Amino acid sequence: MTDQISTLPSLVIKGKTIRVPIIQGGMGVGVSLYPLARAVAREGGAGIVSSACLDRLVEKRTGKKLNSYEAAYEEVSLSKTEGGIAGINIMFALQRDYEASVRGAIDAGADMIISGAGLPMGLPGIQDPKDTALIPIVSSARALDLICKKWERFGYRPDAVVLEGPLAGGHLGFKIDQVDLEENRLENLFGPVKDMAMKYGDIPIIVAGGIYTHEDIIKYIRMGAQGVQMGTRFLATIESSATEDYKKAVVMAQDEDIVVAHRPGSPCGLPFRVIKQSPMYVSAQQRLRKPKCDKGYVLLKDAEGKFTRCPAKVSNEEFFCICNGLLSSAGYNTDVEEPLYTVGTNASRIDGIIPVKTLMDELTGTVSPTKA
Ligand SMILES: Cc1cc2nc3c(=O)[nH]c(=O)nc-3n(C[C@H](O)[C@H](O)[C@H](O)COP(=O)(O)O)c2cc1C
């Protein structure tokens, strides 16, 4: 491309300017903690910590017993210590800790709460968000419509929306047989979601899933997106809290190694993209291990309204214990479970582990990509 814009336009959400229109996607469990979020915020993007299992992770780091509220508060506060814009990703599927995480983040002054893995229908009703932007993640215009309608009850309109296509890492917002459909390619989802966002008053759209280069970002900005959210590229940075083995597995991964796990899959019930050589995925395929759910983050309410049911406790034919597998991939409770490595499809293009600054310089077009 010859007409490359070297400076990307800034992104404005809820009156705050994010100098570089790149949101680093929240990555649980324990991959996007404050060191990554803080570095991205410092470089002008939006740094996002993941709330998944955060009480346990922060407790390990600090030696202090913390609940989910306190852990979200602590991690968001630390992410903002070197300036810039920082927030938190709170998965709706983690029902038991959802509200406490939202409250902790708002009270800590998070610039944004990004919430997906289910439709966060009640998010604006939990607490007055004050300056915190509320940003749902959707995979269709219909989902955005449903959320906007529900949020009207609270007199609240999403401050932005993340549109995540099927090439993303983590959980996918598509049924397993819809992941590869042409109509679900991010480029094809974009138009209807843009129309819906305009209908509700020009809600800024952040696209996610398979964005890799500076040119990709420009392509979507020219299509009418206001920004991008990227996960996998930040996974293999020095500041990411994934283990060295995880980062090496990303560097080694080839196209054919990246698969969508389903039966056995995530107890959240959504397809989940993994590196097929992940030790836990190999064992789960061969039914070598019984799921050992002793954490209880992905819990559903029982008949008495108590959070006791985890699908992975019920069937290891259908589900694997995602909490323990992902905790292990961040270096925690490795004696309990083997690591499970989740990535986006573009992990096969990553050939080195680089500092956030180098990555941001490449993505903003300040310097050309270098070979590791
Ligand atoms: C290791 C990893 C963990 C992730 N964890 C979460 C998560 O906890 N919550 C969430 O909403 N999205 C999660 N995602 C999705 C990212 O936030 C992001 O939207 C997605 O990865 C974008 O696609 P890309 O990886 O192709 O850039 C995760 C992605 C990765 C790679």
The ligand as an ORCA input file, in Angstrom:
! r2SCAN-3c Opt
* xyz 0 1
  C      -5.328    -15.753     25.588
  C      -6.642    -15.088     25.333
  C      -7.538    -14.946     26.381
  C      -8.729    -14.262     26.175
  N      -9.561    -14.064     27.238
  C     -10.675    -13.319     27.094
  C     -11.491    -13.018     28.215
  O     -11.188    -13.381     29.346
  N     -12.624    -12.314     28.004
  C     -12.983    -11.872     26.750
  O     -14.036    -11.247     26.603
  N     -12.205    -12.112     25.676
  C     -11.066    -12.811     25.822
  N     -10.247    -13.029     24.735
  C     -10.553    -12.350     23.450
  C      -9.705    -11.075     23.294
  O     -10.027    -10.124     24.285
  C      -9.841    -10.430     21.907
  O     -11.102     -9.863     21.705
  C      -9.589    -11.401     20.787
  O      -8.517    -12.224     21.089
  C      -9.348    -10.634     19.494
  O      -8.897    -11.478     18.482
  P      -7.330    -11.655     18.128
  O      -6.777    -12.537     19.173
  O      -7.341    -12.268     16.776
  O      -6.689    -10.297     18.147
  C      -9.066    -13.743     24.899
  C      -8.161    -13.935     23.849
  C      -6.960    -14.586     24.045
  C      -6.007    -14.742     22.896
*
